[in-house]
Amino acid sequence: PERVKAEIEDLIGIEAGDALLVSAKTGQGVEELLEAIVARIPPPAGGAEEPLRALIVDSWFDPYLGVVSLVRVKEGRVAPGDRILVMSTGRSYEVGEVGVFTPRRRPCPALEAGEVGYLIAGIKDIDGAPVGDTLTLAARPAARPLAGFRKVKPQVFAGLFPVRSEDYEDLREALAKLRLNDAALFYEPETSQALGFGFRCGFLGMLHMEIVQERLEREYGLELITTAPTVVYEVLTRKGEVLQVDNPARLPPAGEIQEMREPILSAQILVPQQHLGAVIQLCEERRGVQKRMQFHGSQVALSYELPMAEVVMDFFDRLKSVSRGYASMDYAFERFQPADLVRLDVLINGERVDALSVIVHRSQAYRRGRELVERLREVIPRQLFDVALQAAIGSQVIARQTVKALRKNVTAKCYGGDVTRKRKLLERQKEGKKRMKQVGAVEVPQEAFMAVLQVGGQQGRKR
C-alpha cells in the first residue's frame, strides 16, 4: 500500500497520505469508506421550503412515457401534479410521476432538496428537457437557473450517411434521440456528391464515434457509411480571417491560405520499462515531441506532444499492440500549431470524390496517396472500361492506379482468315470502350470509404 501511495503522489500529483485502504473483493475498509463519505462530503445546502431548482443530470426518450429525466433537486420540492417550468425554453409541463431507482424505477410521493431521482412530465419533444437545464415550479419560479454543465467541444468529426437514401429521416430522428442524453454529440446536415444526404457529426474521440455508430446500427437498425474522421484545423486566410475547418471539402483553395494550424495534444503515457523503446518509436512515427520521461519502479511515465490527427486514427490500438496491452494514456488539448498541411484528393476517372478527401502532412502525402489508390484498386469492382484512380494535391497527381476493364473475347468465333479480321474486331471493341468510358459512371462501394481508415491504420505496421 505504501508503494502504491508513493506512485499516486508521483504520477498523479495528489496527496495520498490520508488515503483509505479499501478492498472491494474482501470488503476490507468499506465501512470506514462510508463513514468518511458522511464526514468529508458536505450535506445539501438547500431547503425544501425554498423555490424549486432541480438540475437535469441525464435524459432519455421512452416511446410510451416520452422524455424521462434524471434530476438532482438542489432546492425546494417537486411532486406529481406540480406544473414545472424548463428555464432555458420557457415551456411548462405537468409532472406525472417522480421516484427513485433502487435499481428499478420506484415511484415516491415527492423529491426534496438533496435527493436524486427521476421525473416524468409527458414531454414528447425530444429537445424538451436538455441535459444541464434547470427545472423550477411555474407557480413559484426560481430567480436564476443553476450553473449547469460546461459545454464540451467535439474534437473529432466524421460524416454519417445512410446506405439507403430513404433512411435519412430515420437517421435524423435517431441522432436527435441520442443527443438527448449525450451532450457531447454534435450533428448538422451535410450533402456529398458521392454519398448524397447525411450528417456531419462531432465526437469526443474515436471511441465515442464507434459507440454512437454501433448504437445507431443496433438500436435503430440503420445501415451507415462513415467517412474518414478528421479533426478541427485553424486556417488563416490571406484576408486575415481565421476559419475553423472540420471537413476537407470545406478547405479554401490553396491560393487563399496563408497558414494552416493543427491541434496539438499533451499526452501522458504510462508504460512498463520493457516496452519503452517500442512506445517511443510509435510516438516518433506519429510526429511526436518528447517533453519528459520519469522512471517509477518498473513503470515509466512519458510526456509527449502529439498532433491530434495522428492520434484519432488508430493510435490507441497501436499503443496497446506494441506494449502488449500494458500501456495506458491520458491526453488533453494543448494548442493549435502551424504545420505544412495539404488536402489529399482522390479522383475516380477524373472526378473528385469529396468523401474520400483527407488533410495530411505534406511529408506523408505521397505515401498516404499511394497506399490509398492501391487499396481502392482492390475494392472497386471492375467495369467494362478502364477506371483511373488518382491521388492528387491540388492539380498535381502524386499517385495512380488503374482498375483494368473486363474484356470479352470478341475473336473467339473468328476462325482462320487474315489477321486483319481479328485486328478489325479488336479495334471496334476498343472504340466501344472509349465511348462507354465517356458515359459510364463508376459506383463506389462502401468498402472504398472504409479504405481511408485502413490506410491510416497501416502507417505503423509497414515500417
C-alpha positions in Angstrom: 0.0 0.0 0.0 2.8 2.5 0.8 4.4 1.9 -2.6 1.0 2.5 -4.3 0.6 5.7 -2.3 4.0 6.9 -3.4 3.3 6.2 -7.1 -0.1 8.0 -6.9 1.7 11.1 -5.4 4.5 10.9 -8.1 2.3 10.2 -11.2 -1.0 12.0 -10.4 0.3 14.7 -8.1 -2.3 14.4 -5.3 -1.7 13.9 -1.6 -2.2 10.2 -0.7 -1.2 10.3 2.9 -4.8 10.0 4.2 -5.9 7.6 1.5 -8.2 4.8 2.8 -7.2 1.2 2.3 -10.3 -0.5 0.7 -10.7 -3.9 -1.0 -13.9 -4.5 -2.9 -13.0 -8.2 -3.1 -12.7 -8.9 0.6 -14.8 -6.0 1.9 -11.9 -4.6 4.0 -12.3 -0.9 4.7 -15.8 -0.5 3.2 -17.3 0.6 6.5 -14.5 3.2 7.0 -15.1 4.4 3.4 -18.8 5.0 4.0 -18.1 6.8 7.3 -15.5 9.0 5.5 -18.1 9.9 2.8 -20.5 11.1 5.5 -17.9 13.0 7.4 -16.0 14.7 4.4 -18.7 15.4 1.8 -20.9 18.3 2.8 -24.7 17.8 3.0 -27.1 19.6 0.6 -27.3 23.3 1.4 -30.8 24.0 0.1 -34.1 23.5 2.0 -37.5 22.0 0.9 -39.3 25.3 1.6 -37.3 27.3 -1.0 -38.4 27.7 -4.7 -37.7 24.6 -6.7 -34.3 24.3 -8.5 -33.6 20.9 -10.0 -30.7 20.1 -12.3 -31.3 17.7 -15.2 -28.4 15.2 -14.9 -29.5 12.8 -17.7 -32.4 12.3 -20.0 -33.6 9.5 -22.3 -36.6 9.0 -24.6 -39.2 6.3 -23.8 -41.7 5.6 -26.6 -44.5 5.3 -24.1 -43.6 7.9 -21.4 -41.9 10.5 -23.5 -38.7 12.1 -22.0 -37.6 10.6 -18.7 -35.3 13.0 -16.8 -32.9 12.1 -14.0 -32.8 15.2 -11.8 -30.9 16.3 -8.7 -33.0 18.6 -6.5 -30.8 21.4 -5.2 -33.6 23.4 -3.5 -37.3 23.1 -3.0 -39.7 20.2 -3.5 -41.4 18.6 -6.6 -44.4 16.2 -6.5 -46.9 14.7 -9.0 -49.4 17.3 -10.1 -47.0 20.2 -9.9 -46.5 22.3 -13.0 -42.8 22.7 -13.8 -41.0 25.2 -16.0 -37.9 24.4 -18.1 -35.9 27.6 -17.6 -34.0 27.6 -20.9 -37.0 27.1 -23.1 -39.8 28.6 -21.0 -42.1 25.7 -21.6 -44.2 24.3 -18.8 -45.4 20.7 -18.2 -47.4 18.9 -15.6 -45.5 16.3 -13.5 -47.0 12.8 -13.9 -44.6 10.8 -11.7 -41.4 11.2 -9.6 -39.4 8.5 -8.0 -36.0 6.9 -7.3 -34.0 4.0 -8.8 -33.4 1.0 -6.4 -32.1 -0.1 -9.0 -35.6 -0.5 -10.6 -37.8 2.5 -11.0 -39.8 3.1 -7.8 -42.4 5.9 -7.6 -42.4 8.1 -4.4 -44.7 10.9 -3.1 -42.1 13.7 -3.8 -38.5 14.6 -4.3 -36.9 17.1 -1.9 -33.7 19.1 -1.7 -30.7 16.8 -1.6 -32.4 13.9 -3.4 -31.7 12.4 -6.8 -34.5 10.7 -8.8 -36.4 10.5 -12.0 -39.2 12.8 -13.2 -41.8 12.1 -15.9 -43.9 15.0 -17.2 -45.2 13.7 -20.6 -42.6 15.7 -22.6 -42.9 14.4 -26.2 -40.5 16.8 -27.7 -37.0 15.3 -27.9 -35.4 18.7 -27.0 -37.9 19.5 -24.3 -35.6 18.8 -21.4 -31.9 19.2 -22.3 -29.2 17.9 -20.0 -27.8 20.6 -17.8 -31.0 22.6 -17.7 -32.8 23.7 -14.6 -36.4 22.8 -13.6 -38.5 25.1 -11.4 -42.2 25.5 -10.5 -44.3 27.5 -12.9 -46.3 29.0 -9.9 -43.3 29.9 -7.9 -40.3 30.2 -10.2 -36.7 30.5 -9.0 -34.8 33.8 -9.6 -32.0 32.2 -11.6 -31.0 28.8 -13.0 -28.3 26.5 -11.7 -24.8 26.7 -13.2 -25.4 23.5 -15.2 -22.6 21.7 -17.0 -19.7 23.1 -19.0 -20.3 22.6 -22.7 -17.9 20.1 -24.2 -16.4 20.8 -27.7 -16.2 17.9 -30.1 -12.6 17.0 -31.1 -13.2 14.5 -34.0 -15.6 14.9 -36.9 -16.9 12.4 -39.5 -19.7 12.1 -41.9 -22.6 9.6 -41.3 -24.6 8.8 -44.4 -27.4 6.2 -44.7 -26.8 3.4 -47.2 -30.4 3.8 -48.4 -31.4 7.4 -49.1 -35.0 6.8 -47.7 -33.4 6.2 -44.2 -32.3 9.9 -44.0 -35.2 11.0 -41.8 -34.8 7.9 -39.6 -31.2 8.8 -39.1 -32.1 12.4 -38.2 -34.6 11.2 -35.6 -32.1 8.6 -34.2 -29.4 11.3 -33.8 -31.8 13.6 -32.0 -32.7 10.8 -29.5 -29.0 10.1 -28.9 -28.3 13.8 -28.5 -30.8 13.9 -25.6 -28.5 12.1 -23.2 -25.2 12.7 -24.9 -24.4 16.4 -24.7 -21.0 15.8 -26.4 -22.6 14.6 -29.7 -22.9 17.3 -32.4 -24.5 16.9 -35.8 -25.6 19.1 -38.7 -26.9 18.2 -42.2 -24.4 17.6 -44.9 -24.5 16.9 -48.6 -21.9 14.8 -50.5 -21.7 14.4 -54.3 -20.8 10.8 -53.8 -23.0 9.8 -50.8 -26.0 12.1 -51.0 -27.7 13.5 -47.9 -26.3 12.7 -44.5 -24.9 14.4 -41.3 -21.6 15.9 -40.2 -21.1 14.6 -36.7 -18.7 15.7 -33.9 -17.4 13.4 -31.3 -15.1 13.5 -28.3 -12.8 10.9 -29.8 -12.7 7.7 -31.8 -14.2 5.5 -29.1 -17.1 7.9 -28.8 -17.6 7.8 -32.6 -17.6 4.0 -32.6 -20.1 3.8 -29.7 -22.5 6.2 -31.5 -22.2 4.3 -34.8 -22.8 1.0 -33.0 -25.9 2.3 -31.2 -27.3 3.7 -34.4 -26.9 0.4 -36.2 -28.1 -1.8 -33.3 -30.8 0.2 -31.6 -32.3 1.9 -34.6 -31.5 -0.7 -37.4 -29.7 1.7 -39.7 -27.0 0.8 -42.3 -24.5 3.6 -42.4 -21.4 4.7 -44.3 -18.9 6.6 -42.2 -16.3 8.9 -43.8 -12.7 9.2 -42.6 -12.6 11.0 -39.3 -10.8 14.4 -39.2 -10.0 17.0 -36.5 -10.6 20.7 -36.4 -8.0 22.8 -38.2 -7.4 26.5 -38.0 -6.9 28.2 -41.4 -5.5 31.7 -41.6 -6.6 33.3 -45.0 -4.7 36.0 -46.8 -7.5 38.4 -45.9 -6.7 37.9 -42.2 -9.7 35.7 -41.3 -9.3 32.6 -39.1 -11.5 29.7 -40.1 -12.3 26.5 -38.2 -12.3 23.7 -40.8 -13.6 20.2 -39.8 -14.2 18.9 -43.3 -11.6 18.6 -46.0 -14.2 19.5 -48.6 -14.6 23.0 -47.0 -10.9 23.9 -47.1 -10.4 27.1 -49.1 -8.3 27.0 -52.3 -4.6 26.8 -51.7 -4.0 30.3 -53.1 -6.2 31.8 -50.4 -4.5 30.1 -47.5 -1.7 31.9 -45.7 -1.2 29.4 -42.8 -2.7 26.2 -41.5 -2.6 25.1 -37.9 -3.2 21.7 -36.5 -4.4 20.8 -32.9 -1.6 19.5 -30.6 -2.3 17.2 -27.6 -0.3 16.9 -24.4 -0.2 13.1 -23.9 0.8 11.3 -20.6 1.7 7.7 -21.3 2.5 5.1 -18.5 4.3 2.0 -19.8 6.4 -0.8 -18.4 10.2 -0.5 -18.9 10.5 -3.5 -21.2 8.1 -1.9 -23.8 9.6 1.7 -23.5 11.5 1.5 -26.8 8.5 0.4 -28.9 6.3 3.1 -27.4 8.9 5.8 -28.1 9.3 4.6 -31.7 5.5 4.7 -32.2 5.3 8.3 -30.9 8.2 9.4 -33.1 6.5 7.9 -36.1 3.4 10.0 -35.3 5.4 13.2 -35.3 5.5 13.4 -31.5 7.9 15.6 -29.5 9.1 14.1 -26.2 8.8 16.6 -23.2 9.5 14.5 -20.1 10.5 10.9 -19.0 10.3 9.7 -15.4 11.1 6.3 -14.0 8.8 5.0 -11.2 9.9 1.5 -10.2 9.1 -0.8 -13.1 6.9 1.9 -14.8 8.0 4.8 -17.0 5.9 8.0 -17.3 6.3 9.6 -20.7 5.1 13.1 -21.6 4.7 13.7 -25.4 3.2 16.4 -27.6 1.4 14.7 -30.5 -0.7 16.1 -33.4 -4.3 15.1 -32.7 -4.8 14.0 -36.3 -2.2 11.3 -35.7 -4.0 10.1 -32.6 -7.6 9.8 -33.7 -7.0 7.1 -36.3 -5.6 4.1 -34.5 -3.0 5.3 -32.1 -4.6 3.6 -29.1 -4.8 0.3 -30.9 -1.2 0.6 -31.9 -0.1 1.6 -28.3 -1.8 -1.4 -26.8 -0.4 -3.6 -29.5 3.3 -2.6 -29.1 3.0 -2.7 -25.3 1.0 -6.0 -25.2 -1.8 -4.2 -23.5 0.1 -2.8 -20.6 0.4 0.9 -21.6 -2.2 3.5 -20.7 -2.6 7.0 -22.0 -4.3 10.2 -21.0 -4.4 13.4 -23.1 -5.7 16.9 -23.2 -5.8 19.6 -25.9 -2.8 21.9 -25.7 -2.8 24.4 -28.6 -3.0 25.0 -32.3 0.4 24.9 -34.0 1.4 25.9 -37.6 2.1 22.9 -39.8 2.8 22.1 -43.5 -0.6 20.6 -44.3 -2.2 19.8 -47.6 -5.5 18.3 -48.8 -5.2 14.9 -50.5 -7.9 14.4 -53.1 -9.0 11.1 -54.7 -10.1 11.3 -58.4 -12.0 8.4 -60.0 -12.0 8.8 -63.8 -11.0 12.4 -63.4 -13.8 13.3 -60.9 -13.0 14.3 -57.4 -14.8 12.2 -54.7 -15.2 14.7 -51.8 -16.0 12.0 -49.2 -12.5 10.4 -49.8 -10.5 13.6 -49.3 -8.2 13.9 -46.3 -6.0 16.5 -44.8 -2.4 15.2 -44.2 1.1 16.5 -43.5 3.0 17.1 -46.7 5.8 14.7 -45.7 3.2 11.9 -45.5 1.1 12.8 -48.6 2.9 10.7 -51.2 2.9 7.6 -49.1 -0.7 8.0 -48.0 -1.8 8.7 -51.6 0.0 5.7 -53.0 -1.4 3.4 -50.3 -4.9 4.8 -50.7 -5.2 4.2 -54.5 -3.7 0.8 -54.1 -6.3 -0.1 -51.6 -9.1 1.4 -53.7 -8.0 -0.7 -56.7 -8.7 -3.8 -54.6 -12.2 -2.8 -53.5 -13.6 -1.0 -56.6 -15.3 -3.6 -58.9 -14.1 -3.9 -62.5 -16.1 -2.2 -65.2 -16.4 -2.7 -68.9 -13.9 0.1 -69.3 -10.6 1.1 -67.5 -11.1 3.1 -64.3 -8.3 5.6 -63.4 -7.7 6.1 -59.7 -5.6 9.1 -58.9 -4.4 10.8 -55.7 -3.7 14.5 -56.1 -2.7 17.6 -54.2 -4.4 20.4 -56.0 -3.8 19.9 -59.7 -0.6 17.7 -59.1 -1.3 14.0 -59.4 1.1 12.1 -57.0 -0.1 8.5 -57.4 -2.1 6.5 -59.9 -3.6 3.0 -60.2 -5.9 1.6 -62.9 -8.7 -0.9 -62.5 -8.4 -2.9 -65.7 -11.5 -3.4 -67.8 -13.4 -6.6 -68.2 -12.7 -7.9 -71.7 -14.9 -10.1 -73.8 -13.1 -12.4 -76.3 -14.5 -10.9 -79.5 -12.2 -13.0 -81.7 -13.5 -16.4 -80.3 -15.7 -17.0 -83.3 -13.2 -15.8 -85.9 -11.8 -19.0 -87.5 -9.0 -18.7 -90.0 -8.7 -15.9 -92.5 -6.4 -12.9 -92.5 -5.1 -11.4 -89.2 -6.7 -8.1 -90.3 -10.1 -9.6 -89.4 -9.1 -10.0 -85.8 -7.5 -6.6 -85.7 -10.7 -5.0 -87.0 -12.8 -6.7 -84.3 -10.3 -5.6 -81.5 -10.3 -2.0 -82.8 -14.1 -2.0 -82.9 -14.1 -3.2 -79.3 -11.5 -0.5 -78.3 -13.7 2.2 -79.8 -16.7 0.9 -78.0 -14.9 1.0 -74.7 -13.8 4.6 -75.3 -17.5 5.7 -75.8 -18.5 3.7 -72.8 -15.9 5.4 -70.6 -17.3 8.8 -71.6 -20.8 8.0 -70.5 -20.2 5.2 -67.9 -20.4 6.0 -64.2 -18.4 4.1 -61.5 -20.4 3.1 -58.4 -18.2 3.4 -55.4 -18.8 0.6 -52.9 -19.0 1.1 -49.1 -15.6 -0.7 -48.7 -13.9 2.2 -50.6 -14.7 4.7 -47.8 -13.5 2.2 -45.2 -10.2 2.0 -47.1 -9.3 5.5 -45.9 -9.5 4.3 -42.3 -7.5 1.2 -43.1 -4.7 3.1 -44.9 -4.4 5.3 -41.8 -4.1 2.2 -39.7 -1.3 0.7 -41.8 1.1 3.5 -41.1 2.9 1.9 -38.2 2.6 -1.7 -39.4 4.5 -1.2 -42.6 7.5 0.4 -41.1 
